[in-house]
């Protein structure tokens, strides 16, 4: 039965770390703190691509607005 909505793509912690250019430990910290939603599959975590996209979109800031 086909669905109109696209299938959710899940990323491993290593894939998220590679896309963000950070360590896997940083991704684990984001997941455990609740800042980056993830689902647990066995002993592993999987991060929905949309959750990563939303996290990164919300992480942008205007460096010109920072005052000394």
C-alpha positions in Angstrom: 0.0 0.0 0.0 1.9 3.1 -1.2 2.0 6.2 1.0 2.0 9.8 0.0 4.5 10.7 2.7 8.2 9.9 2.1 9.8 7.3 4.3 11.8 8.6 7.2 15.5 8.3 6.7 17.5 7.4 9.9 21.2 8.2 10.3 23.7 6.5 12.6 25.6 8.5 15.2 28.7 8.2 13.0 26.8 9.6 9.9 25.5 12.5 12.0 28.9 13.2 13.3 30.3 13.2 9.8 27.7 15.6 8.5 28.1 17.9 11.5 31.9 17.6 11.4 32.1 16.8 15.1 33.0 13.7 17.1 30.6 10.8 17.8 30.8 11.7 21.5 29.4 15.2 20.7 26.5 13.6 19.0 25.9 11.2 21.9 25.9 14.2 24.3 23.3 16.0 22.1 21.2 12.8 22.1 21.4 12.2 25.8 20.7 15.8 26.7 17.6 15.7 24.5 18.8 18.5 22.2 18.9 16.0 19.2 16.0 13.6 19.0 16.9 10.0 18.4 15.4 6.5 18.6 17.1 3.6 20.3 17.4 0.5 18.2 18.9 -2.3 20.4 22.0 -0.7 21.8 22.4 1.9 19.1 20.8 5.2 18.4 19.3 6.4 15.1 18.7 10.0 14.3 15.9 11.0 11.9 17.3 13.1 9.0 14.6 15.7 9.7 15.6 16.0 13.3 19.2 16.7 12.3 18.0 19.2 9.7 15.8 21.0 12.3 18.6 21.0 14.8 21.1 22.6 12.4 18.5 25.1 11.2 17.9 26.2 14.8 21.7 26.3 15.5 22.4 29.2 13.2 23.2 32.6 14.8 24.2 36.0 13.4 27.8 36.6 14.4 27.5 40.3 13.6 25.0 40.7 16.4 27.4 39.5 19.1 28.8 42.5 20.9 31.9 42.6 23.1 
